[in-house]
Amino acid sequence: MASFPSSIASFTNPVGTNKLSNPPHATQHTNANDEIVAIETELGTNPSGNASTVAARFSNLPFFDSLDYGDSGDEAAIQAALTAAGNAGGGTVYVPEGTWLIDGWANRLMVPDDVRLMGAGREATILQLKTGSSWPASALGTGGTGILNNQYANDGSNSWNKNVSICHLTVDVNRDAIDTSAVADGAMLGIQFHKIYESSVYDVYVKNAWSWGIMVIEGANIPNADRDANILIENCILDNCGKNLTLSSGLHGGIISTHHNGNLLIRGNICRNSNANGIILEDATKRNIITNNRIKDNSGDGIFTSGANLRSCIIGNIIDSNGRDGIDMGVGAARF
């Protein structure tokens, strides 16, 4: 569009019971297109943007090859490189081609501020949960419940992470090879972004997660009051995520945004073969853009929303062959 509102918060939402006349339907489409351009602009000029923009943000920071920290093909070398990059004030940690094993929750990977974790290619570098490894029930809510997590302080403080990028690799949760008898609902996922802003997941293949492939959670109260979370999830594949239980057991699936403070762009992803839903917006998320995704063959809904999802936009997706609705607006004060 040639122009758009200076503030995303100024967008006009449909109100009342007649959603197609207030504002008029055509105006809603115009507002949706404007909102995509506005968020793309904010993501491109301020934090995450597309792949080239993300790369530029790390171009002047040090480069760390995980092989410099050990060649055993396990998580220790990767975490050592991540920690070194964080201690140096940021940088890129490169993980070469191959399968790197993560030995349970106690050895999950934590990515510090201003660090990009980069593989050799989406299906060349594989981070895989080790067969037979342990994931205790007590792991839920204790500082990262994914194979990959941002390194936030789980101490009740208002401490937030920023500028984390994960790209060009596979995360295989390998749930069918793990003893899941003690795994808590909502645990053992692929990537968790928790209390974080200005960050991205790009060109990543996440598969076989117990609950969600990618979770973005608790983006409220960002340190600067005038700054939104600004998270990008783009060109990823979410495959066979969500545990093997009935759909009523939880909102599991490919990507979930919950209690999130805005400017989340979910674009150009493939969400397929989930045992529940493809993409979920849950509870007080706002200003989410879901566009140009391919969502198919999920047991539940293609896209499911619930709660006060304000000023969000779902446009230009291909949604088919799902077990329930293509888009389910759920319950609560969803406004799009």
C-alpha positions as CSV (number, residue, x, y, z in Angstrom):
1,M,0.0,0.0,0.0
2,A,1.1,3.6,-0.6
3,S,0.6,4.6,3.0
4,F,-0.5,3.2,6.3
5,P,-1.3,4.5,9.8
6,S,1.7,5.6,11.8
7,S,0.7,3.5,14.7
8,I,-0.5,-0.1,14.5
9,A,-2.7,0.6,17.5
10,S,-4.7,3.1,15.4
11,F,-6.2,0.5,13.1
12,T,-10.0,0.4,13.1
13,N,-11.4,-3.0,14.2
14,P,-14.9,-4.3,13.4
15,V,-17.2,-3.7,16.4
16,G,-20.6,-4.8,17.4
17,T,-22.4,-7.8,16.0
18,N,-22.3,-6.9,12.3
19,K,-18.7,-7.5,11.5
20,L,-19.1,-6.8,7.8
21,S,-20.5,-3.3,8.0
22,N,-18.6,-1.6,10.7
23,P,-16.2,-0.7,9.1
24,P,-17.3,-1.8,5.6
25,H,-16.0,-5.1,4.3
26,A,-13.7,-3.4,1.7
27,T,-12.2,-1.2,4.4
28,Q,-11.4,-4.2,6.5
29,H,-9.4,-5.7,3.6
30,T,-7.6,-2.4,3.1
31,N,-6.8,-2.2,6.8
32,A,-5.5,-5.8,6.7
33,N,-3.2,-5.0,3.8
34,D,-2.0,-1.8,5.5
35,E,-1.3,-3.7,8.7
36,I,0.9,-6.3,6.9
37,V,2.9,-3.5,5.3
38,A,3.2,-1.7,8.6
39,I,4.4,-4.7,10.5
40,E,6.8,-5.7,7.7
41,T,8.2,-2.2,7.8
42,E,8.7,-2.3,11.6
43,L,10.2,-5.8,11.4
44,G,12.5,-4.8,8.5
45,T,13.7,-1.5,9.9
46,N,13.8,-2.3,13.6
47,P,14.2,-5.6,14.6
48,S,13.9,-8.9,12.7
49,G,12.9,-8.4,9.1
50,N,13.6,-10.9,6.4
51,A,16.7,-13.1,6.2
52,S,19.0,-10.5,4.8
53,T,18.0,-8.0,7.5
54,V,18.5,-10.6,10.2
55,A,22.0,-11.4,8.8
56,A,22.9,-7.8,8.8
57,R,22.2,-7.5,12.5
58,F,24.9,-10.0,13.2
59,S,27.4,-9.1,10.5
60,N,29.7,-7.1,12.8
61,L,29.6,-9.6,15.7
62,P,32.0,-12.5,16.2
63,F,31.7,-15.9,14.6
64,F,31.8,-19.1,16.7
65,D,32.2,-22.5,15.2
66,S,30.8,-25.1,17.6
67,L,33.5,-27.6,16.5
68,D,36.0,-25.3,18.2
69,Y,34.3,-26.4,21.5
70,G,34.3,-30.2,20.8
71,D,33.5,-32.6,18.1
72,S,31.6,-35.3,19.9
73,G,28.4,-34.5,18.1
74,D,26.4,-33.7,21.2
75,E,24.9,-30.6,22.9
76,A,27.9,-29.7,25.1
77,A,29.9,-28.2,22.2
78,I,27.0,-26.2,21.0
79,Q,26.1,-24.8,24.4
80,A,29.7,-23.9,25.1
81,A,29.8,-21.9,21.9
82,L,26.5,-20.2,22.7
83,T,27.8,-19.3,26.1
84,A,31.0,-17.9,24.7
85,A,29.1,-15.8,22.2
86,G,26.9,-14.4,24.9
87,N,29.9,-13.6,27.1
88,A,31.5,-11.8,24.1
89,G,28.5,-9.6,23.7
90,G,26.9,-11.5,20.9
91,G,27.7,-13.3,17.7
92,T,26.9,-16.2,15.3
93,V,27.3,-19.8,16.5
94,Y,27.6,-22.1,13.5
95,V,26.7,-25.8,13.8
96,P,28.0,-27.9,10.9
97,E,26.1,-30.5,9.0
98,G,25.2,-33.7,10.9
99,T,23.0,-34.9,13.7
100,W,23.7,-33.4,17.1
101,L,22.1,-35.2,20.1
102,I,20.5,-33.4,23.0
103,D,20.5,-35.7,26.0
104,G,17.2,-34.8,27.7
105,W,15.8,-31.7,29.4
106,A,18.8,-31.2,31.7
107,N,20.9,-30.5,28.5
108,R,18.5,-28.4,26.5
109,L,20.1,-25.5,24.7
110,M,19.8,-21.9,25.9
111,V,20.5,-19.1,23.4
112,P,21.7,-15.8,25.0
113,D,20.9,-12.2,23.9
114,D,22.4,-11.0,20.6
115,V,23.3,-14.5,19.5
116,R,22.3,-16.2,16.2
117,L,22.3,-20.0,16.2
118,M,22.8,-21.0,12.5
119,G,23.0,-24.5,10.9
120,A,24.4,-25.6,7.5
121,G,20.9,-25.9,6.1
122,R,17.3,-26.7,7.1
123,E,17.7,-30.4,6.7
124,A,21.5,-30.6,6.9
125,T,22.1,-29.7,10.6
126,I,19.8,-31.7,12.9
127,L,19.4,-31.1,16.6
128,Q,17.7,-34.3,17.9
129,L,16.5,-35.3,21.3
130,K,18.5,-38.4,22.2
131,T,16.6,-41.7,22.1
132,G,15.7,-42.8,25.6
133,S,16.7,-39.5,27.2
134,S,14.8,-38.1,30.2
135,W,12.2,-35.3,30.3
136,P,10.8,-35.1,33.8
137,A,7.3,-33.8,34.7
138,S,9.0,-31.2,36.9
139,A,10.6,-29.6,33.9
140,L,7.4,-27.6,33.0
141,G,7.8,-24.0,33.8
142,T,11.3,-24.2,35.2
143,G,13.3,-22.2,32.6
144,G,12.6,-23.4,29.1
145,T,10.6,-26.5,28.0
146,G,11.9,-26.8,24.4
147,I,15.0,-28.3,22.9
148,L,16.0,-24.7,22.0
149,N,15.1,-21.8,24.3
150,N,16.2,-18.2,24.8
151,Q,18.2,-17.8,28.0
152,Y,15.8,-15.9,30.2
153,A,15.9,-15.6,34.0
154,N,13.2,-17.8,35.6
155,D,13.4,-15.9,38.9
156,G,10.2,-13.9,38.9
157,S,12.1,-10.7,37.9
158,N,11.1,-8.5,34.9
159,S,14.1,-9.7,33.0
160,W,13.7,-10.1,29.2
161,N,15.9,-11.4,26.3
162,K,16.3,-9.7,23.0
163,N,17.9,-10.2,19.5
164,V,17.9,-14.0,19.3
165,S,17.9,-15.7,15.9
166,I,17.6,-19.4,15.1
167,C,18.0,-20.4,11.4
168,H,18.9,-23.0,8.8
169,L,18.6,-26.2,10.9
170,T,16.2,-29.0,12.0
171,V,14.9,-29.5,15.5
172,D,13.7,-33.1,16.0
173,V,12.0,-33.7,19.3
174,N,11.9,-37.4,18.5
175,R,9.0,-38.0,20.8
176,D,8.3,-41.6,19.8
177,A,11.8,-42.6,21.0
178,I,11.4,-41.0,24.4
179,D,9.7,-42.2,27.5
180,T,6.8,-39.8,27.7
181,S,5.0,-41.3,30.7
182,A,6.0,-38.5,32.9
183,V,6.0,-35.6,30.4
184,A,3.8,-32.8,31.5
185,D,1.1,-31.3,29.3
186,G,2.7,-28.4,27.4
187,A,6.3,-29.6,27.7
188,M,8.9,-31.1,25.4
189,L,8.4,-28.8,22.5
190,G,10.8,-27.7,19.7
191,I,11.6,-24.0,20.2
192,Q,10.3,-21.8,23.0
193,F,10.6,-18.0,23.0
194,H,9.7,-16.8,26.5
195,K,9.9,-13.2,27.7
196,I,11.7,-12.1,24.5
197,Y,11.6,-9.4,21.8
198,E,13.3,-8.5,18.6
199,S,13.9,-12.1,17.6
200,S,13.3,-14.6,14.8
201,V,13.0,-18.2,13.7
202,Y,13.8,-18.5,10.0
203,D,14.2,-21.5,7.7
204,V,13.9,-24.1,10.5
205,Y,12.3,-27.6,10.3
206,V,10.6,-28.6,13.6
207,K,9.2,-32.1,13.9
208,N,7.9,-34.7,16.2
209,A,7.2,-32.4,19.1
210,W,5.2,-33.6,22.1
211,S,3.3,-30.4,22.5
212,W,4.1,-27.4,20.2
213,G,6.7,-27.0,17.5
214,I,7.3,-23.3,18.2
215,M,5.9,-21.4,21.2
216,V,6.0,-17.6,21.7
217,I,4.8,-16.8,25.2
218,E,4.5,-13.9,27.7
219,G,5.4,-10.8,25.6
220,A,3.5,-8.4,27.9
221,N,5.3,-5.6,29.7
222,I,8.2,-5.3,27.3
223,P,11.0,-3.2,28.9
224,N,10.4,-0.2,26.8
225,A,6.8,0.8,27.0
226,D,6.7,2.0,23.4
227,R,8.2,-1.2,21.9
228,D,6.3,-4.2,20.8
229,A,7.7,-7.8,20.9
230,N,8.5,-7.9,17.1
231,I,9.0,-11.6,16.5
232,L,9.3,-13.2,13.1
233,I,8.6,-16.9,12.2
234,E,9.2,-17.4,8.5
235,N,9.9,-20.1,6.0
236,C,9.7,-22.9,8.6
237,I,8.2,-26.4,8.4
238,L,6.2,-27.7,11.4
239,D,5.6,-31.4,11.0
240,N,4.0,-34.0,13.2
241,C,3.8,-31.8,16.3
242,G,1.2,-32.2,19.1
243,K,1.0,-35.3,21.3
244,N,-1.0,-38.4,20.5
245,L,-4.0,-37.6,22.6
246,T,-7.5,-36.4,21.9
247,L,-8.0,-32.9,20.6
248,S,-9.8,-32.0,23.9
249,S,-6.6,-32.6,25.9
250,G,-4.9,-29.3,24.8
251,L,-4.2,-26.7,22.1
252,H,-1.2,-28.5,20.8
253,G,0.2,-28.2,17.3
254,G,2.6,-26.4,15.1
255,I,2.9,-22.8,16.2
256,I,1.3,-21.1,19.2
257,S,1.3,-17.5,20.4
258,T,0.0,-17.0,23.9
259,H,-0.1,-13.9,26.2
260,H,2.0,-12.1,23.6
261,N,2.4,-8.4,23.2
262,G,2.2,-7.8,19.6
263,N,3.9,-7.6,16.2
264,L,4.3,-11.4,15.6
265,L,4.6,-12.1,11.9
266,I,4.0,-15.8,11.0
267,R,4.7,-15.9,7.2
268,G,5.5,-18.5,4.5
269,N,5.5,-21.5,6.8
270,I,4.2,-25.1,6.3
271,C,2.2,-26.5,9.2
272,R,1.2,-30.1,8.5
273,N,0.4,-33.5,10.1
274,S,-0.2,-32.1,13.6
275,N,-2.2,-34.3,16.0
276,A,-4.1,-31.1,16.9
277,N,-4.1,-27.6,15.3
278,G,-1.8,-26.0,12.8
279,I,-1.5,-22.5,14.2
280,I,-2.9,-21.3,17.6
281,L,-3.5,-17.7,18.9
282,E,-4.4,-18.0,22.5
283,D,-5.3,-15.6,25.3
284,A,-4.5,-11.9,25.0
285,T,-2.2,-12.0,22.0
286,K,-2.5,-8.9,19.7
287,R,-1.3,-7.6,16.4
288,N,-0.4,-11.0,14.9
289,I,-0.1,-11.4,11.2
290,I,-0.6,-14.9,9.8
291,T,0.0,-14.8,6.0
292,N,1.0,-16.9,3.1
293,N,1.2,-20.1,5.1
294,R,0.4,-23.6,3.9
295,I,-1.7,-25.4,6.6
296,K,-2.9,-28.9,5.8
297,D,-3.5,-32.4,7.1
298,N,-3.8,-31.5,10.7
299,S,-6.2,-33.5,12.9
300,G,-7.7,-30.3,14.4
301,D,-8.2,-26.8,13.0
302,G,-6.0,-25.2,10.5
303,I,-5.9,-22.0,12.6
304,F,-7.5,-21.8,16.1
305,T,-8.0,-18.6,18.1
306,S,-9.3,-18.0,21.6
307,G,-9.4,-15.1,24.0
308,A,-8.7,-11.4,23.3
309,N,-6.8,-11.6,20.1
310,L,-6.9,-7.9,19.2
311,R,-5.9,-6.3,15.8
312,S,-4.7,-9.6,14.3
313,C,-4.8,-10.4,10.6
314,I,-5.2,-13.8,8.8
315,I,-4.8,-13.4,5.1
316,G,-3.5,-15.2,2.0
317,N,-3.1,-18.6,3.6
318,I,-3.8,-22.0,1.9
319,I,-5.7,-24.1,4.4
320,D,-7.2,-27.5,3.5
321,S,-7.6,-31.2,4.4
322,N,-7.7,-30.5,8.2
323,G,-9.8,-32.6,10.5
324,R,-11.9,-29.8,11.8
325,D,-12.4,-26.2,10.7
326,G,-10.1,-24.3,8.4
327,I,-10.2,-21.3,10.8
328,D,-11.9,-21.6,14.2
329,M,-12.5,-18.3,15.9
330,G,-13.0,-20.2,19.2
331,V,-14.3,-18.4,22.2
332,G,-13.6,-15.1,23.9
333,A,-13.2,-11.6,22.6
334,A,-11.4,-12.3,19.4
335,R,-11.3,-9.3,17.1
336,F,-9.7,-9.3,13.7
